[in-house]
């Protein structure tokens, strides 16, 4: 798919997709006319990258995390500085808190819809 379609399907502007590619976070092939061509798995990768960026993870760290994003299999254990590990642990705790809140909100909306009488 071309960059415009990837942008439309992920909600990420083309400018950011080019930046992600520049940073090594997502890859494409080039068609004979120079247009970028992204494979279907790029959608999930862009979504993951966007989520990590929104969680405050720097792109350089995300690039190092790519093997973990790509697979659920065991990968070689990275060596990172204690400060970075502590920062990532804090970010993870914040994400877990947000997930808990979102889960409660989703359940409340589901309960409301199940009990509601829809008219019109």
Buried (B, 14 or more C-beta within 10 A) or exposed (E): BBBEEBBEBBEBEBEBBBBBBEBEBBEBEEEEEEEBEBEEEBBEBBBBBBEBBEBEBEBEBBEEBBEEBEEEEEEEEEEEEEEEEEBBEEBEEEBEEEEEEEEEEEEEEEEEEEEEEEEE
